[in-house]
């Protein structure tokens, strides 16, 4: 998972949107992998979520 990255233009567009949309939104996922991770996190408690993230990034 780590290493592939996302299209820099798409990331820039999301970053600009996050900075200028005037909302309190905290997460602006970019790419299908980010959406899948957020969906999985929403279905588990904090302990399991942290474990998943550590496993995904080899920590």
N, CA and C of each residue as an Amber inpcrd file, in Angstrom:
protein
   177
   0.8110000  -1.1780000   0.0000000   0.0000000   0.0000000   0.0000000
   0.8580000   1.2470000   0.0000000   1.7240000   1.4210000   0.9570000
   2.5740000   2.6040000   1.0060000   3.5080000   2.6090000  -0.1950000
   3.7420000   3.7900000  -0.7320000   4.6800000   3.8980000  -1.8310000
   4.0360000   4.2510000  -3.1540000   2.8220000   3.7790000  -3.4160000
   2.1780000   4.0630000  -4.6890000   1.7810000   5.5270000  -4.7830000
   1.2090000   6.0560000  -3.7400000   0.8210000   7.4520000  -3.7160000
  -0.3550000   7.7750000  -4.6110000  -0.7500000   9.0070000  -4.5620000
  -1.8810000   9.4880000  -5.3470000  -1.4010000  10.5440000  -6.3330000
  -2.2330000  10.8360000  -7.2880000  -1.9410000  11.8620000  -8.2720000
  -1.7480000  13.2050000  -7.5620000  -0.6020000  13.8650000  -7.7420000
  -0.3430000  15.1310000  -7.0570000  -1.3820000  16.2140000  -7.3450000
  -1.9340000  16.2300000  -8.5380000  -2.9560000  17.2250000  -8.8690000
  -4.2140000  16.9770000  -8.0480000  -4.5870000  15.7030000  -7.9170000
  -5.7670000  15.3620000  -7.1200000  -5.5500000  15.7390000  -5.6560000
  -4.3530000  15.4880000  -5.1400000  -4.0360000  15.8460000  -3.7590000
  -4.0870000  17.3660000  -3.5950000  -3.5300000  18.1000000  -4.5410000
  -3.5470000  19.5600000  -4.4730000  -4.9780000  20.1080000  -4.4920000
  -5.8150000  19.5240000  -5.3330000  -7.2050000  19.9610000  -5.4050000
  -7.9340000  19.7200000  -4.0950000  -7.7100000  18.5530000  -3.4880000
  -8.3480000  18.2480000  -2.2010000  -7.8150000  19.1680000  -1.1110000
  -6.5180000  19.4420000  -1.1310000  -5.9190000  20.3240000  -0.1310000
  -6.5130000  21.7270000  -0.2510000  -6.6330000  22.2240000  -1.4670000
  -7.2380000  23.5360000  -1.6840000  -8.6790000  23.5510000  -1.2020000
  -9.4330000  22.5090000  -1.5380000 -10.8270000  22.4160000  -1.0960000
 -10.9080000  22.4280000   0.4300000 -10.0340000  21.6880000   1.0780000
 -10.0370000  21.6200000   2.5410000  -9.7500000  22.9840000   3.1610000
  -8.8730000  23.7360000   2.5320000  -8.4840000  25.0320000   3.0750000
  -9.4980000  26.1320000   2.8050000 -10.3570000  25.9160000   1.8280000
 -11.2180000  27.0190000   1.3990000 -12.7140000  26.7290000   1.4410000
 -13.1340000  25.5350000   1.8460000 -14.5670000  25.2320000   1.7540000
 -15.4050000  25.8200000   2.8870000 -14.7670000  26.3510000   3.9190000
 -15.4970000  27.0060000   4.9960000 -16.2420000  26.0780000   5.9340000
 -15.9450000  24.7780000   5.8960000 -16.6030000  23.8240000   6.7950000
 -15.6220000  23.3670000   7.8710000 -16.1310000  22.5830000   8.7980000
 -15.3040000  21.9970000   9.8530000 -14.8970000  20.5630000   9.5330000
 -15.0180000  20.1580000   8.2830000 -14.6640000  18.8010000   7.8700000
 -13.1990000  18.5410000   8.1670000 -12.9070000  17.3750000   8.7650000
 -11.5410000  17.0490000   9.1530000 -10.8200000  16.1350000   8.1800000
 -11.5610000  15.3590000   7.4120000 -10.9170000  14.3860000   6.5200000
 -11.3940000  14.5880000   5.0890000 -10.4380000  14.6270000   4.2090000
 -10.6890000  14.7500000   2.7780000  -9.9230000  13.6250000   2.0870000
 -10.5020000  12.4310000   2.0580000  -9.7750000  11.2990000   1.4790000
  -9.5160000  11.4920000  -0.0090000  -8.3360000  11.0540000  -0.4220000
  -7.9430000  11.1190000  -1.8320000  -7.6410000   9.6950000  -2.2890000
  -8.3920000   9.1980000  -3.2470000  -8.1590000   7.8670000  -3.7960000
  -8.9910000   6.7920000  -3.1270000  -9.1320000   5.6820000  -3.8420000
  -9.9390000   4.5700000  -3.3430000  -9.3520000   3.9350000  -2.0940000
  -8.0260000   3.8830000  -1.9870000  -7.4320000   3.2700000  -0.8010000
  -7.7860000   4.0530000   0.4570000  -7.7860000   5.3700000   0.3710000
  -8.1530000   6.1880000   1.5220000  -9.6150000   5.9850000   1.8990000
 -10.4700000   5.8920000   0.9080000 -11.8860000   5.6540000   1.1760000
 -12.1000000   4.3010000   1.8510000 -11.3860000   3.2910000   1.3930000
 -11.5110000   1.9560000   1.9870000 -11.0320000   1.9520000   3.4320000
  -9.9350000   2.6280000   3.7130000  -9.4240000   2.6900000   5.0820000
 -10.4190000   3.3960000   5.9930000 -10.9550000   4.5300000   5.5470000
 -11.9260000   5.2520000   6.3690000 -13.1910000   4.4450000   6.6030000
 -13.6600000   3.7420000   5.5910000 -14.8360000   2.8880000   5.7590000
 -14.5620000   1.7910000   6.7840000 -13.3950000   1.1750000   6.6970000
 -13.0360000   0.1280000   7.6540000 -12.9360000   0.6950000   9.0650000
 -12.3130000   1.8520000   9.2100000 -12.1720000   2.4830000  10.5200000
 -13.5190000   2.7830000  11.1410000 -14.4850000   3.1700000  10.3350000
 -15.8200000   3.4900000  10.8470000 -16.5520000   2.2680000  11.3740000
 -16.0760000   1.0850000  11.0410000 -16.7430000  -0.1480000  11.4580000
 -16.0360000  -0.8400000  12.6180000 -15.0240000  -0.2060000  13.2060000
 -14.3000000  -0.8430000  14.3120000 -14.0110000   0.1610000  15.4140000
 -13.6550000  -0.3660000  16.5720000 -13.3110000   0.5160000  17.6790000
 -11.8880000   1.0550000  17.5050000 -11.4970000   1.9810000  18.3820000
 -10.2010000   2.6420000  18.2630000  -9.0150000   1.6840000  18.3620000
  -9.1060000   0.6970000  19.2290000  -7.9960000  -0.2470000  19.4020000
  -7.7540000  -1.0190000  18.1100000  -8.8100000  -1.5280000  17.5110000
  -8.6670000  -2.2860000  16.2700000  -8.2700000  -1.3800000  15.1040000
  -8.7790000  -0.1660000  15.1090000  -8.4200000   0.7880000  14.0580000
  -6.9180000   1.0940000  14.0960000  -6.3950000   1.3470000  15.2860000
  -4.9620000   1.6260000  15.4320000  -4.1380000   0.4200000  15.0020000
  -4.5740000  -0.7560000  15.3670000  -3.8740000  -1.9770000  14.9800000
  -3.8510000  -2.1380000  13.4640000  -4.9700000  -1.8480000  12.8030000
  -5.0490000  -1.9510000  11.3560000  -4.0700000  -0.9790000  10.6880000
  -4.0460000   0.2580000  11.1450000  -3.1640000   1.2550000  10.5660000
  -1.6950000   0.8520000  10.7610000  -1.3620000   0.3710000  11.9510000
   0.0200000  -0.0680000  12.1990000   0.3880000  -1.2120000  11.2640000
  -0.5090000  -2.1380000  11.0650000  -0.2380000  -3.2730000  10.1750000
  -0.0760000  -2.8050000   8.7230000  -0.9420000  -1.9090000   8.2850000
  -0.8840000  -1.4190000   6.9080000   0.4490000  -0.7360000   6.5930000
   1.0000000  -0.0480000   7.5830000   2.2290000   0.7050000   7.3700000
   3.4610000   0.0300000   7.9510000   3.3050000  -1.2210000   8.3840000
   4.4450000  -1.9900000   8.8790000   5.0690000  -1.4150000  10.1330000
   4.2470000  -0.9010000  11.0200000   4.7590000  -0.2980000  12.2710000
   4.6460000  -1.2400000  13.4340000
